[in-house]
Amino acid sequence: MKTEVNQLTAWITGIGLIAPGLPDWPSAAAVLCGDQPWHGAPSVLPVPALLPAAERRRASRVIRLALALGQEAAAQAGADVAQLATVFAASGADGHNCHALCEQLATDDRQISPTRFHNSVHNAAAGYWGIATRSMAPCQVICAYDASLGAGLLDALAQVVLEQRAVLLICYDSEYPEPLHAKRPMPDAAGMAWLLAPAPQAGALAQITLTAQASGAPTELPDVPLDALRRQFPALRALPALAALARRQPAELLLDYLPGQPLGLRVQPC
């Protein structure tokens, strides 16, 4: 007889976050728990110091964002980045690079820069992560439009539970210039990362349990500007869970996923 499993459980051991007005997880935690007010400001994307100089010069906004998120989460957990399985989830790709390629292809000279070409693929950030960390661990790259965070979280948790190994989930989004911006009005670059472990350990931040069979309206944040970030960036759909972590309060939440099919998430801070 087969047993149907509709819940996945793991422990968060590290967090990374970058968003407008929220340059890192400690700053974001202070805002999410109400200790500090949120002030809108452009996202700060650190220089990817792990990359060799040549690749560092080529790194786009998306790559700088994804690498910074992963590094912050891994550093908080004291994890060896070279050993971590990873899941990269993004609702799109490199908007500025896509715009530049479209502009070039609209001219008589259609010779595409090799750097622009290799940065145009959806798994570019994962490739740069592998170069930066010299990791040979398994890596998944997922795109599910507005459901990308939910899809990435499902994939990462399934690996944690089935393989009994730590998995670094990195979710990120970046803006498109006009005219694509009018069709995909994302205001900036933003994202979050969770390092997920299969068992409790020293320094763990919270236990989370995901339920795929849930119904109802996704959980909103009471702070209107912060909830606007949740709505604007698919990669920030888990902001209510991060708020519970910042306040160190247990929570039962519904996260945006497919239309009419939210994901249930139980957060129990350690």
FENTARA-V242910 format. One line per field, one symbol per residue. ss: DSSP state (A for helix, B for strand, O for the rest). phi: phi as a letter, one per 40 degrees, with the letter a starting at -180 (. if undefined). psi: psi as a letter, one per 30 degrees, with the letter a starting at -180 (. if undefined). Layout:
# FENTARA-V242910
ss->???
phi->???
psi->???
This chain:
# FENTARA-V242910
ss->OOOOOOBBBBBBBBBBBBBOOBOOAAAAAAAAOOOOOOOOOOOOOOOOOOOOAAAAAAOOAAAAAAAAAAAAAAAAAOOOAAAOBBBBBBOOOOAAAAAAAAAAAOOOOOOOOAAAAAAOOOOAAAAAAAAAAOOOOOBBBBOOAAAAAAAAAAAAAAAAAAAOOOBBBBBBBOOOOOOAAAAOOOOOOBBBBBBBBOOOOOOOOBBBBBBOOOOOOOOOOOOAAAAAAAAAOAAAOOAAAAAAAAAOOOBBBBBBBBOOBBBBBBBBBO
phi->.cbcbbbbbabcbabbabadgbcacdcccccccgcbccbcadccbccccccddccccccccccccccccccccccccgccccbccbbbbacabccccdccccccccbccbcccdccccccccccccccccccbfcbcdabbbbbfccccccccccccccdcccfacbccbbaaacbccccdccbcccabaiabbcbbcacadgccacbbbbccbahcdcbcccccccccdccbdcbccddcccccccfbcabbbbdacdgbcbcbbbbdc
psi->kkkkjgkkklkkfkkkkklkgifleeeeeeefggfklkkklkkjjlkiffkleeeeefkleeeeeeeeeeeeeeeefhljfffkkljkkkfbbjeeeeeeeeeefflfjgjkkeeeeffflfgeeeeeeeeefhkglkkkkkkhbfgeeeeeeeeeeeeeeefhlkkjkjkllllklkffeffiikfaklllkkjklflklkfkelkkkkkfillakkklkfjeeefeeeeejefgfgeeeeeeeefhklkjlkkkclkgilkkkkkjk.
